[in-house]
Amino acid sequence: MAAYRAGSGTLSAIYGARKMLLEKQLMIADLEKEAALVWASLEYHVIPHAIATNGSIEK
């Protein structure tokens, strides 16, 4: 933006940089979503130790 305002950069360079930033943000969001899905999958598929050894949970 500074280069464009100073008259030494192009508007297409600004749009290109903005597009690249948005694509990186989308990639980060996709990775965060994938990590959350893996975490949820692990959370619901892990058998607690008490159930694995005794067959039930003691309170």
Biopython code that builds the backbone (N, CA, C, O; Angstrom):
import numpy as np
from Bio.PDB.StructureBuilder import StructureBuilder

atoms = [
    (1, "MET", "N", (0.827, -1.191, 0.000)),
    (1, "MET", "CA", (0.000, 0.000, 0.000)),
    (1, "MET", "C", (0.874, 1.259, 0.000)),
    (1, "MET", "O", (0.571, 2.242, -0.675)),
    (2, "ALA", "N", (1.947, 1.205, 0.760)),
    (2, "ALA", "CA", (2.817, 2.380, 0.843)),
    (2, "ALA", "C", (3.443, 2.682, -0.511)),
    (2, "ALA", "O", (3.552, 3.846, -0.896)),
    (3, "ALA", "N", (3.855, 1.647, -1.236)),
    (3, "ALA", "CA", (4.464, 1.858, -2.550)),
    (3, "ALA", "C", (3.438, 2.433, -3.520)),
    (3, "ALA", "O", (3.762, 3.310, -4.321)),
    (4, "TYR", "N", (2.209, 1.946, -3.451)),
    (4, "TYR", "CA", (1.159, 2.472, -4.329)),
    (4, "TYR", "C", (0.866, 3.933, -4.000)),
    (4, "TYR", "O", (0.721, 4.759, -4.901)),
    (5, "ARG", "N", (0.781, 4.246, -2.717)),
    (5, "ARG", "CA", (0.517, 5.622, -2.306)),
    (5, "ARG", "C", (1.653, 6.556, -2.693)),
    (5, "ARG", "O", (1.440, 7.734, -2.982)),
    (6, "ALA", "N", (2.877, 6.004, -2.695)),
    (6, "ALA", "CA", (4.025, 6.823, -3.077)),
    (6, "ALA", "C", (4.162, 6.943, -4.585)),
    (6, "ALA", "O", (4.981, 7.719, -5.078)),
    (7, "GLY", "N", (3.360, 6.177, -5.318)),
    (7, "GLY", "CA", (3.400, 6.254, -6.772)),
    (7, "GLY", "C", (4.409, 5.313, -7.404)),
    (7, "GLY", "O", (4.643, 5.385, -8.611)),
    (8, "SER", "N", (5.013, 4.431, -6.616)),
    (8, "SER", "CA", (6.015, 3.527, -7.193)),
    (8, "SER", "C", (5.516, 2.091, -7.299)),
    (8, "SER", "O", (6.242, 1.228, -7.793)),
    (9, "GLY", "N", (4.316, 1.821, -6.856)),
    (9, "GLY", "CA", (3.757, 0.474, -6.937)),
    (9, "GLY", "C", (2.474, 0.475, -7.758)),
    (9, "GLY", "O", (1.906, 1.527, -8.053)),
    (10, "THR", "N", (2.030, -0.722, -8.118)),
    (10, "THR", "CA", (0.811, -0.822, -8.925)),
    (10, "THR", "C", (-0.348, -1.314, -8.063)),
    (10, "THR", "O", (-0.159, -1.943, -7.022)),
    (11, "LEU", "N", (-1.531, -1.009, -8.528)),
    (11, "LEU", "CA", (-2.731, -1.458, -7.849)),
    (11, "LEU", "C", (-2.864, -2.979, -7.959)),
    (11, "LEU", "O", (-3.367, -3.624, -7.039)),
    (12, "SER", "N", (-2.421, -3.545, -9.066)),
    (12, "SER", "CA", (-2.497, -5.004, -9.221)),
    (12, "SER", "C", (-1.583, -5.709, -8.215)),
    (12, "SER", "O", (-1.886, -6.821, -7.783)),
    (13, "ALA", "N", (-0.480, -5.083, -7.842)),
    (13, "ALA", "CA", (0.395, -5.659, -6.820)),
    (13, "ALA", "C", (-0.303, -5.693, -5.470)),
    (13, "ALA", "O", (-0.130, -6.639, -4.702)),
    (14, "ILE", "N", (-1.085, -4.672, -5.180)),
    (14, "ILE", "CA", (-1.845, -4.636, -3.930)),
    (14, "ILE", "C", (-2.882, -5.750, -3.922)),
    (14, "ILE", "O", (-3.024, -6.470, -2.934)),
    (15, "TYR", "N", (-3.614, -5.890, -5.045)),
    (15, "TYR", "CA", (-4.616, -6.949, -5.127)),
    (15, "TYR", "C", (-3.971, -8.331, -5.062)),
    (15, "TYR", "O", (-4.532, -9.246, -4.459)),
    (16, "GLY", "N", (-2.819, -8.490, -5.668)),
    (16, "GLY", "CA", (-2.111, -9.765, -5.614)),
    (16, "GLY", "C", (-1.682, -10.117, -4.199)),
    (16, "GLY", "O", (-1.810, -11.264, -3.771)),
    (17, "ALA", "N", (-1.173, -9.128, -3.477)),
    (17, "ALA", "CA", (-0.752, -9.354, -2.097)),
    (17, "ALA", "C", (-1.957, -9.658, -1.211)),
    (17, "ALA", "O", (-1.892, -10.523, -0.337)),
    (18, "ARG", "N", (-3.037, -8.952, -1.438)),
    (18, "ARG", "CA", (-4.263, -9.197, -0.648)),
    (18, "ARG", "C", (-4.805, -10.596, -0.921)),
    (18, "ARG", "O", (-5.238, -11.292, -0.003)),
    (19, "LYS", "N", (-4.778, -11.000, -2.186)),
    (19, "LYS", "CA", (-5.247, -12.338, -2.552)),
    (19, "LYS", "C", (-4.379, -13.403, -1.885)),
    (19, "LYS", "O", (-4.896, -14.394, -1.371)),
    (20, "MET", "N", (-3.063, -13.202, -1.893)),
    (20, "MET", "CA", (-2.151, -14.156, -1.277)),
    (20, "MET", "C", (-2.416, -14.243, 0.235)),
    (20, "MET", "O", (-2.408, -15.334, 0.805)),
    (21, "LEU", "N", (-2.649, -13.104, 0.871)),
    (21, "LEU", "CA", (-2.945, -13.077, 2.305)),
    (21, "LEU", "C", (-4.225, -13.852, 2.605)),
    (21, "LEU", "O", (-4.267, -14.645, 3.546)),
    (22, "LEU", "N", (-5.257, -13.626, 1.818)),
    (22, "LEU", "CA", (-6.528, -14.324, 2.029)),
    (22, "LEU", "C", (-6.380, -15.825, 1.811)),
    (22, "LEU", "O", (-6.970, -16.620, 2.543)),
    (23, "GLU", "N", (-5.593, -16.219, 0.803)),
    (23, "GLU", "CA", (-5.363, -17.644, 0.561)),
    (23, "GLU", "C", (-4.633, -18.284, 1.740)),
    (23, "GLU", "O", (-4.958, -19.404, 2.133)),
    (24, "LYS", "N", (-3.654, -17.586, 2.305)),
    (24, "LYS", "CA", (-2.927, -18.104, 3.474)),
    (24, "LYS", "C", (-3.855, -18.212, 4.682)),
    (24, "LYS", "O", (-3.768, -19.173, 5.446)),
    (25, "GLN", "N", (-4.738, -17.237, 4.858)),
    (25, "GLN", "CA", (-5.685, -17.291, 5.964)),
    (25, "GLN", "C", (-6.651, -18.461, 5.805)),
    (25, "GLN", "O", (-7.018, -19.105, 6.788)),
    (26, "LEU", "N", (-7.060, -18.734, 4.572)),
    (26, "LEU", "CA", (-7.917, -19.891, 4.312)),
    (26, "LEU", "C", (-7.178, -21.199, 4.593)),
    (26, "LEU", "O", (-7.765, -22.141, 5.126)),
    (27, "MET", "N", (-5.905, -21.261, 4.239)),
    (27, "MET", "CA", (-5.111, -22.454, 4.515)),
    (27, "MET", "C", (-4.999, -22.682, 6.024)),
    (27, "MET", "O", (-5.110, -23.815, 6.494)),
    (28, "ILE", "N", (-4.782, -21.621, 6.767)),
    (28, "ILE", "CA", (-4.687, -21.721, 8.224)),
    (28, "ILE", "C", (-6.017, -22.204, 8.800)),
    (28, "ILE", "O", (-6.037, -23.064, 9.680)),
    (29, "ALA", "N", (-7.111, -21.659, 8.311)),
    (29, "ALA", "CA", (-8.434, -22.073, 8.792)),
    (29, "ALA", "C", (-8.680, -23.546, 8.485)),
    (29, "ALA", "O", (-9.222, -24.269, 9.321)),
    (30, "ASP", "N", (-8.289, -23.998, 7.296)),
    (30, "ASP", "CA", (-8.443, -25.404, 6.938)),
    (30, "ASP", "C", (-7.605, -26.306, 7.841)),
    (30, "ASP", "O", (-8.071, -27.367, 8.256)),
    (31, "LEU", "N", (-6.376, -25.897, 8.150)),
    (31, "LEU", "CA", (-5.532, -26.677, 9.048)),
    (31, "LEU", "C", (-6.097, -26.718, 10.464)),
    (31, "LEU", "O", (-6.050, -27.753, 11.128)),
    (32, "GLU", "N", (-6.626, -25.598, 10.916)),
    (32, "GLU", "CA", (-7.241, -25.567, 12.245)),
    (32, "GLU", "C", (-8.467, -26.463, 12.295)),
    (32, "GLU", "O", (-8.703, -27.145, 13.292)),
    (33, "LYS", "N", (-9.252, -26.462, 11.215)),
    (33, "LYS", "CA", (-10.425, -27.325, 11.148)),
    (33, "LYS", "C", (-10.012, -28.792, 11.173)),
    (33, "LYS", "O", (-10.611, -29.600, 11.883)),
    (34, "GLU", "N", (-8.997, -29.129, 10.404)),
    (34, "GLU", "CA", (-8.511, -30.507, 10.358)),
    (34, "GLU", "C", (-7.994, -30.949, 11.731)),
    (34, "GLU", "O", (-8.259, -32.071, 12.163)),
    (35, "ALA", "N", (-7.267, -30.080, 12.405)),
    (35, "ALA", "CA", (-6.762, -30.400, 13.744)),
    (35, "ALA", "C", (-7.918, -30.609, 14.719)),
    (35, "ALA", "O", (-7.870, -31.516, 15.549)),
    (36, "ALA", "N", (-8.949, -29.781, 14.626)),
    (36, "ALA", "CA", (-10.110, -29.927, 15.502)),
    (36, "ALA", "C", (-10.830, -31.237, 15.240)),
    (36, "ALA", "O", (-11.279, -31.893, 16.181)),
    (37, "LEU", "N", (-10.948, -31.627, 13.983)),
    (37, "LEU", "CA", (-11.599, -32.891, 13.650)),
    (37, "LEU", "C", (-10.797, -34.081, 14.166)),
    (37, "LEU", "O", (-11.370, -35.050, 14.665)),
    (38, "VAL", "N", (-9.485, -34.009, 14.048)),
    (38, "VAL", "CA", (-8.636, -35.088, 14.565)),
    (38, "VAL", "C", (-8.762, -35.156, 16.078)),
    (38, "VAL", "O", (-8.888, -36.245, 16.637)),
    (39, "TRP", "N", (-8.730, -34.009, 16.750)),
    (39, "TRP", "CA", (-8.869, -33.978, 18.194)),
    (39, "TRP", "C", (-10.210, -34.586, 18.617)),
    (39, "TRP", "O", (-10.261, -35.399, 19.541)),
    (40, "ALA", "N", (-11.292, -34.192, 17.941)),
    (40, "ALA", "CA", (-12.609, -34.724, 18.279)),
    (40, "ALA", "C", (-12.662, -36.231, 18.038)),
    (40, "ALA", "O", (-13.245, -36.968, 18.833)),
    (41, "SER", "N", (-12.067, -36.679, 16.967)),
    (41, "SER", "CA", (-12.031, -38.107, 16.668)),
    (41, "SER", "C", (-11.300, -38.862, 17.770)),
    (41, "SER", "O", (-11.772, -39.906, 18.221)),
    (42, "LEU", "N", (-10.168, -38.353, 18.205)),
    (42, "LEU", "CA", (-9.411, -38.988, 19.289)),
    (42, "LEU", "C", (-10.182, -38.940, 20.607)),
    (42, "LEU", "O", (-10.192, -39.910, 21.365)),
    (43, "GLU", "N", (-10.812, -37.832, 20.866)),
    (43, "GLU", "CA", (-11.543, -37.654, 22.120)),
    (43, "GLU", "C", (-12.665, -38.683, 22.263)),
    (43, "GLU", "O", (-12.909, -39.185, 23.360)),
    (44, "TYR", "N", (-13.338, -38.994, 21.175)),
    (44, "TYR", "CA", (-14.485, -39.893, 21.246)),
    (44, "TYR", "C", (-14.136, -41.349, 20.973)),
    (44, "TYR", "O", (-15.005, -42.212, 21.102)),
    (45, "HIS", "N", (-12.901, -41.651, 20.603)),
    (45, "HIS", "CA", (-12.525, -43.026, 20.330)),
    (45, "HIS", "C", (-11.564, -43.618, 21.348)),
    (45, "HIS", "O", (-11.248, -44.806, 21.274)),
    (46, "VAL", "N", (-11.101, -42.831, 22.279)),
    (46, "VAL", "CA", (-10.186, -43.327, 23.299)),
    (46, "VAL", "C", (-11.009, -43.909, 24.443)),
    (46, "VAL", "O", (-11.919, -43.257, 24.955)),
    (47, "ILE", "N", (-10.688, -45.131, 24.839)),
    (47, "ILE", "CA", (-11.408, -45.794, 25.923)),
    (47, "ILE", "C", (-10.721, -45.430, 27.242)),
    (47, "ILE", "O", (-9.511, -45.609, 27.374)),
    (48, "PRO", "N", (-11.479, -44.920, 28.218)),
    (48, "PRO", "CA", (-10.871, -44.602, 29.509)),
    (48, "PRO", "C", (-10.236, -45.843, 30.137)),
    (48, "PRO", "O", (-10.716, -46.959, 29.939)),
    (49, "HIS", "N", (-9.167, -45.647, 30.887)),
    (49, "HIS", "CA", (-8.410, -46.741, 31.477)),
    (49, "HIS", "C", (-9.289, -47.618, 32.373)),
    (49, "HIS", "O", (-9.160, -48.842, 32.361)),
    (50, "ALA", "N", (-10.181, -46.997, 33.147)),
    (50, "ALA", "CA", (-11.038, -47.760, 34.058)),
    (50, "ALA", "C", (-11.947, -48.724, 33.294)),
    (50, "ALA", "O", (-12.163, -49.848, 33.747)),
    (51, "ILE", "N", (-12.466, -48.319, 32.179)),
    (51, "ILE", "CA", (-13.331, -49.195, 31.382)),
    (51, "ILE", "C", (-12.505, -50.320, 30.761)),
    (51, "ILE", "O", (-12.955, -51.465, 30.708)),
    (52, "ALA", "N", (-11.313, -50.003, 30.296)),
    (52, "ALA", "CA", (-10.482, -51.005, 29.645)),
    (52, "ALA", "C", (-10.043, -52.102, 30.621)),
    (52, "ALA", "O", (-9.907, -53.258, 30.221)),
    (53, "THR", "N", (-9.818, -51.758, 31.894)),
    (53, "THR", "CA", (-9.329, -52.751, 32.848)),
    (53, "THR", "C", (-10.447, -53.431, 33.625)),
    (53, "THR", "O", (-10.366, -54.634, 33.875)),
    (54, "ASN", "N", (-11.497, -52.695, 34.020)),
    (54, "ASN", "CA", (-12.563, -53.259, 34.855)),
    (54, "ASN", "C", (-13.827, -53.552, 34.073)),
    (54, "ASN", "O", (-14.654, -54.345, 34.522)),
    (55, "GLY", "N", (-13.991, -52.960, 32.967)),
    (55, "GLY", "CA", (-15.232, -53.126, 32.209)),
    (55, "GLY", "C", (-16.292, -52.107, 32.572)),
    (55, "GLY", "O", (-17.325, -52.024, 31.907)),
    (56, "SER", "N", (-16.052, -51.324, 33.624)),
    (56, "SER", "CA", (-16.990, -50.267, 33.995)),
    (56, "SER", "C", (-16.233, -49.166, 34.731)),
    (56, "SER", "O", (-15.093, -49.350, 35.157)),
    (57, "ILE", "N", (-16.881, -48.038, 34.867)),
    (57, "ILE", "CA", (-16.280, -46.904, 35.560)),
    (57, "ILE", "C", (-16.747, -46.911, 37.000)),
    (57, "ILE", "O", (-17.950, -46.931, 37.258)),
    (58, "GLU", "N", (-15.817, -46.894, 37.944)),
    (58, "GLU", "CA", (-16.166, -46.850, 39.369)),
    (58, "GLU", "C", (-16.225, -45.398, 39.804)),
    (58, "GLU", "O", (-15.412, -44.580, 39.372)),
    (59, "LYS", "N", (-17.165, -45.085, 40.638)),
    (59, "LYS", "CA", (-17.319, -43.708, 41.146)),
    (59, "LYS", "C", (-16.933, -43.634, 42.591)),
    (59, "LYS", "O", (-16.996, -42.562, 43.193)),
]
sb = StructureBuilder()
sb.init_structure("model")
sb.init_model(0)
sb.init_chain("A")
sb.init_seg("    ")
for serial, (resi, resn, name, xyz) in enumerate(atoms, 1):
    if name == "N":
        sb.init_residue(resn, " ", resi, " ")
    sb.init_atom(name, np.array(xyz, "f"), 0.0, 1.0, " ", f" {name:<3s}", serial, name[0])
structure = sb.get_structure()
